[in-house]
C-alpha cells in the first residue's frame, strides 16, 4: 500500500495488511518519527477496514528483535523537553496505542524476539499474539525512573491487575512460556515455524465474516467498559439482530444449512465438516 522510512505497509491479495517495523539496526526501537508513520498507517488501515478492503492486519518487524521500545536518541531529546513538550509527545504514543487497539478488523502481532517497554503495549493492543519460543517481554520502564503509563491500560487488560503489578514494578523479563501462561501471548511456535503459525492463524481469521468480526470487536470493547447494565444488554440485542438480517448474516446462515462455505471465504471447496463444526449462536 505504501512505503516510508522506518516502516512498511503492504496489502496482499487476500486483504491482509502487513505493517512492518524496519529499524533492525536499532532493534526496531521507536521514536517520534516512527510513531508518526505508524499513526498515519493506522489511519489508512482504519478507513480501508471500514470499506472492507482490509480483512486483517499483521504487525511485525524485521531483524532479531520485535522492538526494544523507546529509541535512545529519542529518550535523550525527551530529557530536554519541558512538561508540555513531554505531554504532547506522550499523546502521540497514546494515539498509536488507541488506534491499534480500535482498528475495525482483526489484528495479529508477530513477535520473533525481544519486546521491551512500549513494544509490550503494541502486542497487548493486538487481538491475537503469535510468538516465537525465543520471544521475551519486559516492562522495563521503572529501571530508568519511568513508568509504563501510556501502555498500562492495554497491558493490564492482557495480564490482569495482579500480574501487572508484579511485572510493572519489578521489570522482570517474561520468557515466551510465561507470557503465554499469563495471557499476553496466544500461541507459541518454534522459531523457524513462526511464519507458518502466523499463516495458520490468518486462515482461521479469514474464515469469519468480516462484518461480524467488525461488529464483535466493537461490541467486546463496549461490554468491557460496562459489562452488566441495561444499556449494554440492549446493545447486545441490537447487534445480534442487525447481524441476523444483514446480507453477510443471511449468507452465513444459508451456507451453514446448505453445507457450503460462505461467500466471504472465496473458497470453492465446500466442506460439510467445516460447517458442522459449530452450531450458530445467538
Secondary structure, 3 states (H helix, E strand, C coil): CEECCCEEEEECCCCEEEEEECCHHHCCCECHHHHHHHHHHHHHHHHHHHCCCCCEEEEEECCCCCECCECHHHHHHHHHCCHHHHHHHHHHHHHHHHHHHCCCCEEEEEECCEEECHHHHHHHHCCEEEEECCCEEECCHHHHCCCCCCCHHHHHHHHCHHHHHHHHHHCCEEEHHHHHHHCCCCEEECHHHHHHHHHHHHHHHHCCCHHHHHHHHHHHHHHHHCCCCHHHHHHHHHHHHHHHHCHHHHHHHHHHHCCCCCHHHCCCCCCHHHHCCCCCCC
